[in-house]
């Protein structure tokens, strides 16, 4: 199965946004127990690392994909 470059880019952006949201919730300190948020953040961080590795591999073969860091906006 192949995933399009556009789908990978959208997934990277969505996970980056969710990661920022979770970090904000954890740092806000509004909840007594943030361990479930930390576990969710860890899962998203792992997915982000997997997608980054995949994107960098694909980017090497393409001349029109933006640098990974520009996707994190």
PQR file with spaces between the fields and no chain letter, atoms N, CA, C, O and H, PARSE charges and radii, in Angstrom:
ATOM       1  N    UNK     1       0.840   -1.175    0.000 -0.4000 1.5000
ATOM       2  CA   UNK     1       0.000    0.000    0.000 -0.0000 2.0000
ATOM       3  C    UNK     1       0.886    1.239    0.000  0.5500 1.7000
ATOM       4  O    UNK     1       1.913    1.289    0.676 -0.5500 1.4000
ATOM       5  N    UNK     2       0.477    2.214   -0.754 -0.4000 1.5000
ATOM       6  CA   UNK     2       1.233    3.455   -0.856 -0.0000 2.0000
ATOM       7  C    UNK     2       0.379    4.615   -0.360  0.5500 1.7000
ATOM       8  O    UNK     2      -0.821    4.681   -0.628 -0.5500 1.4000
ATOM       9  H    UNK     2      -0.358    2.174   -1.303  0.4000 1.0000
ATOM      10  N    UNK     3       1.008    5.514    0.358 -0.4000 1.5000
ATOM      11  CA   UNK     3       0.325    6.701    0.865 -0.0000 2.0000
ATOM      12  C    UNK     3       0.877    7.896    0.106  0.5500 1.7000
ATOM      13  O    UNK     3       2.090    8.024   -0.060 -0.5500 1.4000
ATOM      14  H    UNK     3       1.982    5.460    0.576  0.4000 1.0000
ATOM      15  N    UNK     4      -0.005    8.766   -0.354 -0.4000 1.5000
ATOM      16  CA   UNK     4       0.443    9.918   -1.134 -0.0000 2.0000
ATOM      17  C    UNK     4       1.245   10.887   -0.271  0.5500 1.7000
ATOM      18  O    UNK     4       1.094   10.938    0.950 -0.5500 1.4000
ATOM      19  H    UNK     4      -0.990    8.662   -0.219  0.4000 1.0000
ATOM      20  N    UNK     5       2.097   11.647   -0.940 -0.4000 1.5000
ATOM      21  CA   UNK     5       2.890   12.656   -0.232 -0.0000 2.0000
ATOM      22  C    UNK     5       1.983   13.654    0.479  0.5500 1.7000
ATOM      23  O    UNK     5       2.265   14.064    1.604 -0.5500 1.4000
ATOM      24  H    UNK     5       2.220   11.606   -1.932  0.4000 1.0000
ATOM      25  N    UNK     6       0.894   14.043   -0.179 -0.4000 1.5000
ATOM      26  CA   UNK     6      -0.034   15.011    0.418 -0.0000 2.0000
ATOM      27  C    UNK     6      -0.657   14.461    1.699  0.5500 1.7000
ATOM      28  O    UNK     6      -0.830   15.199    2.669 -0.5500 1.4000
ATOM      29  H    UNK     6       0.665   13.710   -1.093  0.4000 1.0000
ATOM      30  N    UNK     7      -0.990   13.189    1.713 -0.4000 1.5000
ATOM      31  CA   UNK     7      -1.558   12.573    2.913 -0.0000 2.0000
ATOM      32  C    UNK     7      -0.544   12.563    4.045  0.5500 1.7000
ATOM      33  O    UNK     7      -0.893   12.831    5.195 -0.5500 1.4000
ATOM      34  H    UNK     7      -0.850   12.588    0.925  0.4000 1.0000
ATOM      35  N    UNK     8       0.695   12.258    3.732 -0.4000 1.5000
ATOM      36  CA   UNK     8       1.755   12.268    4.749 -0.0000 2.0000
ATOM      37  C    UNK     8       1.936   13.680    5.301  0.5500 1.7000
ATOM      38  O    UNK     8       2.074   13.861    6.511 -0.5500 1.4000
ATOM      39  H    UNK     8       0.979   12.040    2.798  0.4000 1.0000
ATOM      40  N    UNK     9       1.936   14.676    4.423 -0.4000 1.5000
ATOM      41  CA   UNK     9       2.078   16.065    4.863 -0.0000 2.0000
ATOM      42  C    UNK     9       0.928   16.457    5.784  0.5500 1.7000
ATOM      43  O    UNK     9       1.150   17.085    6.819 -0.5500 1.4000
ATOM      44  H    UNK     9       1.824   14.529    3.441  0.4000 1.0000
ATOM      45  N    UNK    10      -0.289   16.093    5.419 -0.4000 1.5000
ATOM      46  CA   UNK    10      -1.450   16.422    6.257 -0.0000 2.0000
ATOM      47  C    UNK    10      -1.363   15.719    7.610  0.5500 1.7000
ATOM      48  O    UNK    10      -1.713   16.306    8.635 -0.5500 1.4000
ATOM      49  H    UNK    10      -0.469   15.582    4.578  0.4000 1.0000
ATOM      50  N    UNK    11      -0.903   14.479    7.623 -0.4000 1.5000
ATOM      51  CA   UNK    11      -0.747   13.747    8.885 -0.0000 2.0000
ATOM      52  C    UNK    11       0.313   14.402    9.766  0.5500 1.7000
ATOM      53  O    UNK    11       0.125   14.523   10.976 -0.5500 1.4000
ATOM      54  H    UNK    11      -0.618   14.003    6.791  0.4000 1.0000
ATOM      55  N    UNK    12       1.417   14.823    9.170 -0.4000 1.5000
ATOM      56  CA   UNK    12       2.476   15.491    9.935 -0.0000 2.0000
ATOM      57  C    UNK    12       1.934   16.761   10.569  0.5500 1.7000
ATOM      58  O    UNK    12       2.173   17.019   11.749 -0.5500 1.4000
ATOM      59  H    UNK    12       1.569   14.725    8.187  0.4000 1.0000
ATOM      60  N    UNK    13       1.208   17.553    9.796 -0.4000 1.5000
ATOM      61  CA   UNK    13       0.646   18.812   10.316 -0.0000 2.0000
ATOM      62  C    UNK    13      -0.380   18.562   11.417  0.5500 1.7000
ATOM      63  O    UNK    13      -0.402   19.273   12.421 -0.5500 1.4000
ATOM      64  H    UNK    13       1.014   17.344    8.837  0.4000 1.0000
ATOM      65  N    UNK    14      -1.224   17.558   11.231 -0.4000 1.5000
ATOM      66  CA   UNK    14      -2.250   17.257   12.230 -0.0000 2.0000
ATOM      67  C    UNK    14      -1.623   16.775   13.535  0.5500 1.7000
ATOM      68  O    UNK    14      -2.047   17.180   14.617 -0.5500 1.4000
ATOM      69  H    UNK    14      -1.206   16.980   10.415  0.4000 1.0000
ATOM      70  N    UNK    15      -0.630   15.923   13.437 -0.4000 1.5000
ATOM      71  CA   UNK    15       0.026   15.413   14.641 -0.0000 2.0000
ATOM      72  C    UNK    15       0.802   16.522   15.341  0.5500 1.7000
ATOM      73  O    UNK    15       0.832   16.573   16.570 -0.5500 1.4000
ATOM      74  H    UNK    15      -0.285   15.594   12.558  0.4000 1.0000
ATOM      75  N    UNK    16       1.425   17.403   14.579 -0.4000 1.5000
ATOM      76  CA   UNK    16       2.142   18.533   15.189 -0.0000 2.0000
ATOM      77  C    UNK    16       1.172   19.429   15.952  0.5500 1.7000
ATOM      78  O    UNK    16       1.482   19.885   17.052 -0.5500 1.4000
ATOM      79  H    UNK    16       1.401   17.361   13.580  0.4000 1.0000
ATOM      80  N    UNK    17       0.002   19.683   15.373 -0.4000 1.5000
ATOM      81  CA   UNK    17      -1.000   20.515   16.041 -0.0000 2.0000
ATOM      82  C    UNK    17      -1.505   19.840   17.316  0.5500 1.7000
ATOM      83  O    UNK    17      -1.649   20.494   18.349 -0.5500 1.4000
ATOM      84  H    UNK    17      -0.250   19.313   14.478  0.4000 1.0000
ATOM      85  N    UNK    18      -1.769   18.550   17.247 -0.4000 1.5000
ATOM      86  CA   UNK    18      -2.250   17.817   18.424 -0.0000 2.0000
ATOM      87  C    UNK    18      -1.179   17.780   19.507  0.5500 1.7000
ATOM      88  O    UNK    18      -1.491   17.890   20.693 -0.5500 1.4000
ATOM      89  H    UNK    18      -1.651   18.019   16.408  0.4000 1.0000
ATOM      90  N    UNK    19       0.070   17.627   19.110 -0.4000 1.5000
ATOM      91  CA   UNK    19       1.176   17.621   20.068 -0.0000 2.0000
ATOM      92  C    UNK    19       1.258   18.956   20.798  0.5500 1.7000
ATOM      93  O    UNK    19       1.419   18.994   22.017 -0.5500 1.4000
ATOM      94  H    UNK    19       0.323   17.538   18.147  0.4000 1.0000
ATOM      95  N    UNK    20       1.147   20.060   20.043 -0.4000 1.5000
ATOM      96  CA   UNK    20       1.161   21.390   20.677 -0.0000 2.0000
ATOM      97  C    UNK    20      -0.012   21.550   21.638  0.5500 1.7000
ATOM      98  O    UNK    20       0.145   22.104   22.726 -0.5500 1.4000
ATOM      99  H    UNK    20       1.017   20.029   19.052  0.4000 1.0000
ATOM     100  N    UNK    21      -1.178   21.069   21.241 -0.4000 1.5000
ATOM     101  CA   UNK    21      -2.374   21.150   22.084 -0.0000 2.0000
ATOM     102  C    UNK    21      -2.172   20.380   23.390  0.5500 1.7000
ATOM     103  O    UNK    21      -2.494   20.884   24.466 -0.5500 1.4000
ATOM     104  H    UNK    21      -1.306   20.619   20.357  0.4000 1.0000
ATOM     105  N    UNK    22      -1.646   19.172   23.297 -0.4000 1.5000
ATOM     106  CA   UNK    22      -1.413   18.362   24.492 -0.0000 2.0000
ATOM     107  C    UNK    22      -0.372   19.007   25.398  0.5500 1.7000
ATOM     108  O    UNK    22      -0.531   19.017   26.618 -0.5500 1.4000
ATOM     109  H    UNK    22      -1.385   18.762   22.423  0.4000 1.0000
ATOM     110  N    UNK    23       0.696   19.545   24.807 -0.4000 1.5000
ATOM     111  CA   UNK    23       1.719   20.211   25.612 -0.0000 2.0000
ATOM     112  C    UNK    23       1.133   21.406   26.355  0.5500 1.7000
ATOM     113  O    UNK    23       1.475   21.652   27.512 -0.5500 1.4000
ATOM     114  H    UNK    23       0.825   19.537   23.815  0.4000 1.0000
ATOM     115  N    UNK    24       0.255   22.144   25.695 -0.4000 1.5000
ATOM     116  CA   UNK    24      -0.401   23.292   26.329 -0.0000 2.0000
ATOM     117  C    UNK    24      -1.268   22.833   27.491  0.5500 1.7000
ATOM     118  O    UNK    24      -1.247   23.445   28.559 -0.5500 1.4000
ATOM     119  H    UNK    24      -0.024   21.944   24.756  0.4000 1.0000
ATOM     120  N    UNK    25      -2.028   21.767   27.295 -0.4000 1.5000
ATOM     121  CA   UNK    25      -2.883   21.241   28.366 -0.0000 2.0000
ATOM     122  C    UNK    25      -2.052   20.780   29.555  0.5500 1.7000
ATOM     123  O    UNK    25      -2.400   21.054   30.704 -0.5500 1.4000
ATOM     124  H    UNK    25      -2.045   21.269   26.428  0.4000 1.0000
ATOM     125  N    UNK    26      -0.967   20.090   29.286 -0.4000 1.5000
ATOM     126  CA   UNK    26      -0.113   19.585   30.367 -0.0000 2.0000
ATOM     127  C    UNK    26       0.513   20.747   31.124  0.5500 1.7000
ATOM     128  O    UNK    26       0.536   20.750   32.355 -0.5500 1.4000
ATOM     129  H    UNK    26      -0.684   19.867   28.353  0.4000 1.0000
ATOM     130  N    UNK    27       1.019   21.731   30.393 -0.4000 1.5000
ATOM     131  CA   UNK    27       1.697   22.864   31.023 -0.0000 2.0000
ATOM     132  C    UNK    27       0.748   23.818   31.734  0.5500 1.7000
ATOM     133  O    UNK    27       1.168   24.560   32.621 -0.5500 1.4000
ATOM     134  H    UNK    27       1.000   21.729   29.394  0.4000 1.0000
ATOM     135  N    UNK    28      -0.528   23.809   31.356 -0.4000 1.5000
ATOM     136  CA   UNK    28      -1.503   24.694   31.989 -0.0000 2.0000
ATOM     137  C    UNK    28      -1.740   24.306   33.438  0.5500 1.7000
ATOM     138  O    UNK    28      -2.060   25.157   34.269 -0.5500 1.4000
ATOM     139  H    UNK    28      -0.869   23.206   30.635  0.4000 1.0000
ATOM     140  N    UNK    29      -1.585   23.029   33.742 -0.4000 1.5000
ATOM     141  CA   UNK    29      -1.752   22.567   35.113 -0.0000 2.0000
ATOM     142  C    UNK    29      -3.177   22.636   35.620  0.5500 1.7000
ATOM     143  O    UNK    29      -3.404   22.693   36.829 -0.5500 1.4000
ATOM     144  H    UNK    29      -1.325   22.338   33.068  0.4000 1.0000
ATOM     145  N    UNK    30      -4.146   22.632   34.704 -0.4000 1.5000
ATOM     146  CA   UNK    30      -5.549   22.715   35.104 -0.0000 2.0000
ATOM     147  C    UNK    30      -6.085   21.408   35.673  0.5500 1.7000
ATOM     148  O    UNK    30      -7.103   21.397   36.365 -0.5500 1.4000
ATOM     149  H    UNK    30      -3.961   22.586   33.723  0.4000 1.0000
ATOM     150  N    UNK    31      -5.405   20.320   35.384 -0.4000 1.5000
ATOM     151  CA   UNK    31      -5.894   19.017   35.827 -0.0000 2.0000
ATOM     152  C    UNK    31      -4.949   18.437   36.864  0.5500 1.7000
ATOM     153  O    UNK    31      -3.734   18.622   36.798 -0.5500 1.4000
ATOM     154  H    UNK    31      -4.578   20.329   34.822  0.4000 1.0000
ATOM     155  N    UNK    32      -5.533   17.731   37.825 -0.4000 1.5000
ATOM     156  CA   UNK    32      -4.732   17.133   38.893 -0.0000 2.0000
ATOM     157  C    UNK    32      -3.847   16.004   38.374  0.5500 1.7000
ATOM     158  O    UNK    32      -2.680   15.893   38.752 -0.5500 1.4000
ATOM     159  H    UNK    32      -6.520   17.580   37.879  0.4000 1.0000
ATOM     160  N    UNK    33      -4.410   15.175   37.509 -0.4000 1.5000
ATOM     161  CA   UNK    33      -3.665   14.021   36.997 -0.0000 2.0000
ATOM     162  C    UNK    33      -3.494   14.173   35.491  0.5500 1.7000
ATOM     163  O    UNK    33      -4.446   14.010   34.728 -0.5500 1.4000
ATOM     164  H    UNK    33      -5.358   15.266   37.202  0.4000 1.0000
ATOM     165  N    UNK    34      -2.298   14.480   35.081 -0.4000 1.5000
ATOM     166  CA   UNK    34      -2.028   14.657   33.655 -0.0000 2.0000
ATOM     167  C    UNK    34      -1.342   13.437   33.046  0.5500 1.7000
ATOM     168  O    UNK    34      -0.883   13.487   31.905 -0.5500 1.4000
ATOM     169  H    UNK    34      -1.525   14.612   35.701  0.4000 1.0000
ATOM     170  N    UNK    35      -1.273   12.353   33.795 -0.4000 1.5000
ATOM     171  CA   UNK    35      -0.550   11.180   33.292 -0.0000 2.0000
ATOM     172  C    UNK    35      -1.171   10.638   32.008  0.5500 1.7000
ATOM     173  O    UNK    35      -0.452   10.175   31.122 -0.5500 1.4000
ATOM     174  H    UNK    35      -1.647   12.312   34.722  0.4000 1.0000
ATOM     175  N    UNK    36      -2.495   10.690   31.900 -0.4000 1.5000
ATOM     176  CA   UNK    36      -3.123   10.202   30.672 -0.0000 2.0000
ATOM     177  C    UNK    36      -2.789   11.128   29.500  0.5500 1.7000
ATOM     178  O    UNK    36      -2.654   10.666   28.367 -0.5500 1.4000
ATOM     179  H    UNK    36      -3.079   11.066   32.619  0.4000 1.0000
ATOM     180  N    UNK    37      -2.655   12.430   29.764 -0.4000 1.5000
ATOM     181  CA   UNK    37      -2.251   13.364   28.715 -0.0000 2.0000
ATOM     182  C    UNK    37      -0.804   13.121   28.305  0.5500 1.7000
ATOM     183  O    UNK    37      -0.464   13.210   27.126 -0.5500 1.4000
ATOM     184  H    UNK    37      -2.764   12.805   30.685  0.4000 1.0000
ATOM     185  N    UNK    38       0.039   12.815   29.277 -0.4000 1.5000
ATOM     186  CA   UNK    38       1.442   12.528   28.984 -0.0000 2.0000
ATOM     187  C    UNK    38       1.581   11.256   28.160  0.5500 1.7000
ATOM     188  O    UNK    38       2.426   11.183   27.269 -0.5500 1.4000
ATOM     189  H    UNK    38      -0.238   12.742   30.235  0.4000 1.0000
ATOM     190  N    UNK    39       0.752   10.249   28.454 -0.4000 1.5000
ATOM     191  CA   UNK    39       0.780    9.009   27.670 -0.0000 2.0000
ATOM     192  C    UNK    39       0.331    9.269   26.239  0.5500 1.7000
ATOM     193  O    UNK    39       0.907    8.739   25.288 -0.5500 1.4000
ATOM     194  H    UNK    39       0.065   10.308   29.178  0.4000 1.0000
ATOM     195  N    UNK    40      -0.702   10.090   26.098 -0.4000 1.5000
ATOM     196  CA   UNK    40      -1.190   10.429   24.763 -0.0000 2.0000
ATOM     197  C    UNK    40      -0.133   11.231   23.997  0.5500 1.7000
ATOM     198  O    UNK    40       0.078   11.011   22.804 -0.5500 1.4000
ATOM     199  H    UNK    40      -1.170   10.521   26.870  0.4000 1.0000
ATOM     200  N    UNK    41       0.525   12.158   24.690 -0.4000 1.5000
ATOM     201  CA   UNK    41       1.590   12.945   24.071 -0.0000 2.0000
ATOM     202  C    UNK    41       2.726   12.039   23.603  0.5500 1.7000
ATOM     203  O    UNK    41       3.277   12.243   22.521 -0.5500 1.4000
ATOM     204  H    UNK    41       0.353   12.336   25.658  0.4000 1.0000
ATOM     205  N    UNK    42       3.072   11.057   24.399 -0.4000 1.5000
ATOM     206  CA   UNK    42       4.123   10.116   24.022 -0.0000 2.0000
ATOM     207  C    UNK    42       3.737    9.347   22.756  0.5500 1.7000
ATOM     208  O    UNK    42       4.565    9.157   21.865 -0.5500 1.4000
ATOM     209  H    UNK    42       2.624   10.892   25.278  0.4000 1.0000
ATOM     210  N    UNK    43       2.492    8.910   22.682 -0.4000 1.5000
ATOM     211  CA   UNK    43       2.027    8.178   21.500 -0.0000 2.0000
ATOM     212  C    UNK    43       2.092    9.064   20.253  0.5500 1.7000
ATOM     213  O    UNK    43       2.529    8.619   19.192 -0.5500 1.4000
ATOM     214  H    UNK    43       1.819    9.065   23.405  0.4000 1.0000
ATOM     215  N    UNK    44       1.659   10.309   20.386 -0.4000 1.5000
ATOM     216  CA   UNK    44       1.724   11.234   19.249 -0.0000 2.0000
ATOM     217  C    UNK    44       3.168   11.537   18.873  0.5500 1.7000
ATOM     218  O    UNK    44       3.484   11.663   17.690 -0.5500 1.4000
ATOM     219  H    UNK    44       1.304   10.671   21.248  0.4000 1.0000
ATOM     220  N    UNK    45       4.037   11.655   19.853 -0.4000 1.5000
ATOM     221  CA   UNK    45       5.453   11.932   19.585 -0.0000 2.0000
ATOM     222  C    UNK    45       6.098   10.782   18.820  0.5500 1.7000
ATOM     223  O    UNK    45       6.908   11.007   17.921 -0.5500 1.4000
ATOM     224  H    UNK    45       3.780   11.553   20.814  0.4000 1.0000
ATOM     225  N    UNK    46       5.742    9.568   19.172 -0.4000 1.5000
ATOM     226  CA   UNK    46       6.276    8.400   18.454 -0.0000 2.0000
ATOM     227  C    UNK    46       5.784    8.384   17.009  0.5500 1.7000
ATOM     228  O    UNK    46       6.547    8.113   16.082 -0.5500 1.4000
ATOM     229  H    UNK    46       5.084    9.386   19.902  0.4000 1.0000
ATOM     230  N    UNK    47       4.503    8.678   16.834 -0.4000 1.5000
ATOM     231  CA   UNK    47       3.951    8.732   15.479 -0.0000 2.0000
ATOM     232  C    UNK    47       4.630    9.829   14.674  0.5500 1.7000
ATOM     233  O    UNK    47       4.909    9.657   13.488 -0.5500 1.4000
ATOM     234  H    UNK    47       3.883    8.899   17.587  0.4000 1.0000
ATOM     235  N    UNK    48       4.895   10.957   15.325 -0.4000 1.5000
ATOM     236  CA   UNK    48       5.563   12.070   14.657 -0.0000 2.0000
ATOM     237  C    UNK    48       6.970   11.670   14.208  0.5500 1.7000
ATOM     238  O    UNK    48       7.393   12.029   13.109 -0.5500 1.4000
ATOM     239  H    UNK    48       4.669   11.096   16.289  0.4000 1.0000
ATOM     240  N    UNK    49       7.684   10.941   15.038 -0.4000 1.5000
ATOM     241  CA   UNK    49       9.030   10.486   14.670 -0.0000 2.0000
ATOM     242  C    UNK    49       8.977    9.523   13.486  0.5500 1.7000
ATOM     243  O    UNK    49       9.806    9.605   12.580 -0.5500 1.4000
ATOM     244  H    UNK    49       7.340   10.650   15.931  0.4000 1.0000
ATOM     245  N    UNK    50       7.995    8.600   13.494 -0.4000 1.5000
ATOM     246  CA   UNK    50       7.846    7.664   12.378 -0.0000 2.0000
ATOM     247  C    UNK    50       7.562    8.405   11.074  0.5500 1.7000
ATOM     248  O    UNK    50       8.162    8.113   10.039 -0.5500 1.4000
ATOM     249  H    UNK    50       7.321    8.533   14.230  0.4000 1.0000
ATOM     250  N    UNK    51       6.637    9.370   11.135 -0.4000 1.5000
ATOM     251  CA   UNK    51       6.302   10.136    9.944 -0.0000 2.0000
ATOM     252  C    UNK    51       7.478   10.982    9.466  0.5500 1.7000
ATOM     253  O    UNK    51       7.682   11.142    8.262 -0.5500 1.4000
ATOM     254  H    UNK    51       6.149    9.607   11.975  0.4000 1.0000
ATOM     255  N    UNK    52       8.246   11.519   10.400 -0.4000 1.5000
ATOM     256  CA   UNK    52       9.413   12.319   10.020 -0.0000 2.0000
ATOM     257  C    UNK    52      10.414   11.459    9.256  0.5500 1.7000
ATOM     258  O    UNK    52      10.926   11.876    8.217 -0.5500 1.4000
ATOM     259  H    UNK    52       8.080   11.389   11.377  0.4000 1.0000
ATOM     260  N    UNK    53      10.692   10.265    9.766 -0.4000 1.5000
ATOM     261  CA   UNK    53      11.620    9.362    9.072 -0.0000 2.0000
ATOM     262  C    UNK    53      11.116    9.049    7.661  0.5500 1.7000
ATOM     263  O    UNK    53      11.876    9.095    6.694 -0.5500 1.4000
ATOM     264  H    UNK    53      10.276    9.926   10.610  0.4000 1.0000
ATOM     265  N    UNK    54       9.830    8.734    7.562 -0.4000 1.5000
ATOM     266  CA   UNK    54       9.241    8.420    6.262 -0.0000 2.0000
ATOM     267  C    UNK    54       9.326    9.629    5.325  0.5500 1.7000
ATOM     268  O    UNK    54       9.712    9.495    4.164 -0.5500 1.4000
ATOM     269  H    UNK    54       9.213    8.697    8.348  0.4000 1.0000
ATOM     270  N    UNK    55       8.967   10.792    5.830 -0.4000 1.5000
ATOM     271  CA   UNK    55       8.962   12.000    5.006 -0.0000 2.0000
ATOM     272  C    UNK    55      10.364   12.321    4.494  0.5500 1.7000
ATOM     273  O    UNK    55      10.535   12.648    3.319 -0.5500 1.4000
ATOM     274  H    UNK    55       8.653   10.901    6.774  0.4000 1.0000
ATOM     275  N    UNK    56      11.348   12.232    5.349 -0.4000 1.5000
ATOM     276  CA   UNK    56      12.719   12.538    4.938 -0.0000 2.0000
ATOM     277  C    UNK    56      13.180   11.567    3.851  0.5500 1.7000
ATOM     278  O    UNK    56      13.868   11.971    2.913 -0.5500 1.4000
ATOM     279  H    UNK    56      11.209   11.966    6.303  0.4000 1.0000
ATOM     280  N    UNK    57      12.809   10.293    3.968 -0.4000 1.5000
ATOM     281  CA   UNK    57      13.142    9.318    2.920 -0.0000 2.0000
ATOM     282  C    UNK    57      12.486    9.697    1.595  0.5500 1.7000
ATOM     283  O    UNK    57      13.125    9.647    0.544 -0.5500 1.4000
ATOM     284  H    UNK    57      12.251    9.964    4.730  0.4000 1.0000
ATOM     285  N    UNK    58      11.210   10.074    1.648 -0.4000 1.5000
ATOM     286  CA   UNK    58      10.479   10.454    0.438 -0.0000 2.0000
ATOM     287  C    UNK    58      11.035   11.760   -0.124  0.5500 1.7000
ATOM     288  O    UNK    58      11.154   11.918   -1.339 -0.5500 1.4000
ATOM     289  H    UNK    58      10.691   10.114    2.501  0.4000 1.0000
ATOM     290  N    UNK    59      11.369   12.680    0.753 -0.4000 1.5000
ATOM     291  CA   UNK    59      11.868   13.991    0.333 -0.0000 2.0000
ATOM     292  C    UNK    59      13.177   13.864   -0.453  0.5500 1.7000
ATOM     293  O    UNK    59      13.425   14.633   -1.381 -0.5500 1.4000
ATOM     294  H    UNK    59      11.272   12.551    1.740  0.4000 1.0000
ATOM     295  N    UNK    60      13.991   12.914   -0.085 -0.4000 1.5000
ATOM     296  CA   UNK    60      15.265   12.697   -0.798 -0.0000 2.0000
ATOM     297  C    UNK    60      15.042   12.352   -2.271  0.5500 1.7000
ATOM     298  O    UNK    60      15.879   12.648   -3.123 -0.5500 1.4000
ATOM     299  H    UNK    60      13.790   12.289    0.669  0.4000 1.0000
ATOM     300  N    UNK    61      13.909   11.727   -2.555 -0.4000 1.5000
ATOM     301  CA   UNK    61      13.602   11.301   -3.922 -0.0000 2.0000
ATOM     302  C    UNK    61      12.807   12.341   -4.704  0.5500 1.7000
ATOM     303  O    UNK    61      12.514   12.142   -5.883 -0.5500 1.4000
ATOM     304  H    UNK    61      13.228   11.486   -1.862  0.4000 1.0000
ATOM     305  N    UNK    62      12.462   13.433   -4.061 -0.4000 1.5000
ATOM     306  CA   UNK    62      11.620   14.445   -4.688 -0.0000 2.0000
ATOM     307  C    UNK    62      12.329   15.792   -4.694  0.5500 1.7000
ATOM     308  O    UNK    62      13.147   16.091   -3.825 -0.5500 1.4000
ATOM     309  H    UNK    62      12.700   13.594   -3.103  0.4000 1.0000
ATOM     310  N    UNK    63      11.995   16.587   -5.688 -0.4000 1.5000
ATOM     311  CA   UNK    63      12.586   17.920   -5.740 -0.0000 2.0000
ATOM     312  C    UNK    63      11.577   19.021   -5.426  0.5500 1.7000
ATOM     313  O    UNK    63      11.899   20.205   -5.522 -0.5500 1.4000
ATOM     314  H    UNK    63      11.330   16.344   -6.395  0.4000 1.0000
ATOM     315  N    UNK    64      10.367   18.638   -5.054 -0.4000 1.5000
ATOM     316  CA   UNK    64       9.350   19.657   -4.824 -0.0000 2.0000
ATOM     317  C    UNK    64       8.660   19.566   -3.459  0.5500 1.7000
ATOM     318  O    UNK    64       7.599   20.162   -3.271 -0.5500 1.4000
ATOM     319  H    UNK    64      10.105   17.675   -4.976  0.4000 1.0000
ATOM     320  N    UNK    65       9.227   18.849   -2.526 -0.4000 1.5000
ATOM     321  CA   UNK    65       8.645   18.776   -1.184 -0.0000 2.0000
ATOM     322  C    UNK    65       9.369   19.759   -0.264  0.5500 1.7000
ATOM     323  O    UNK    65      10.595   19.865   -0.304 -0.5500 1.4000
ATOM     324  H    UNK    65      10.089   18.365   -2.678  0.4000 1.0000
ATOM     325  N    UNK    66       8.613   20.474    0.560 -0.4000 1.5000
ATOM     326  CA   UNK    66       9.249   21.435    1.470 -0.0000 2.0000
ATOM     327  C    UNK    66      10.034   20.717    2.563  0.5500 1.7000
ATOM     328  O    UNK    66       9.791   19.542    2.838 -0.5500 1.4000
ATOM     329  H    UNK    66       7.617   20.388    0.592  0.4000 1.0000
ATOM     330  N    UNK    67      10.974   21.426    3.184 -0.4000 1.5000
ATOM     331  CA   UNK    67      11.696   20.834    4.312 -0.0000 2.0000
ATOM     332  C    UNK    67      10.717   20.441    5.426  0.5500 1.7000
ATOM     333  O    UNK    67       9.687   21.086    5.621 -0.5500 1.4000
ATOM     334  H    UNK    67      11.171   22.381    2.960  0.4000 1.0000
ATOM     335  N    UNK    68      11.053   19.398    6.132 -0.4000 1.5000
ATOM     336  CA   UNK    68      10.182   18.882    7.194 -0.0000 2.0000
ATOM     337  C    UNK    68       9.805   19.970    8.196  0.5500 1.7000
ATOM     338  O    UNK    68       8.639   20.086    8.571 -0.5500 1.4000
ATOM     339  H    UNK    68      11.890   18.874    5.974  0.4000 1.0000
ATOM     340  N    UNK    69      10.768   20.759    8.628 -0.4000 1.5000
ATOM     341  CA   UNK    69      10.508   21.770    9.655 -0.0000 2.0000
ATOM     342  C    UNK    69       9.470   22.803    9.220  0.5500 1.7000
ATOM     343  O    UNK    69       8.773   23.365   10.065 -0.5500 1.4000
ATOM     344  H    UNK    69      11.716   20.664    8.323  0.4000 1.0000
ATOM     345  N    UNK    70       9.359   23.057    7.933 -0.4000 1.5000
ATOM     346  CA   UNK    70       8.347   24.009    7.454 -0.0000 2.0000
ATOM     347  C    UNK    70       6.936   23.458    7.575  0.5500 1.7000
ATOM     348  O    UNK    70       5.973   24.225    7.549 -0.5500 1.4000
ATOM     349  H    UNK    70       9.925   22.600    7.247  0.4000 1.0000
ATOM     350  N    UNK    71       6.796   22.161    7.706 -0.4000 1.5000
ATOM     351  CA   UNK    71       5.470   21.552    7.832 -0.0000 2.0000
ATOM     352  C    UNK    71       4.893   21.721    9.232  0.5500 1.7000
ATOM     353  O    UNK    71       3.683   21.604    9.425 -0.5500 1.4000
ATOM     354  H    UNK    71       7.578   21.538    7.727  0.4000 1.0000
ATOM     355  N    UNK    72       5.740   21.992   10.193 -0.4000 1.5000
ATOM     356  CA   UNK    72       5.314   21.998   11.591 -0.0000 2.0000
ATOM     357  C    UNK    72       4.601   23.277   11.995  0.5500 1.7000
ATOM     358  O    UNK    72       3.926   23.309   13.024 -0.5500 1.4000
ATOM     359  H    UNK    72       6.723   22.087   10.036  0.4000 1.0000
ATOM     360  N    UNK    73       4.739   24.319   11.210 -0.4000 1.5000
ATOM     361  CA   UNK    73       4.103   25.618   11.368 -0.0000 2.0000
ATOM     362  C    UNK    73       3.488   25.895   12.620  0.5500 1.7000
ATOM     363  O    UNK    73       2.935   26.979   12.809 -0.5500 1.4000
ATOM     364  H    UNK    73       5.288   24.293   10.374  0.4000 1.0000
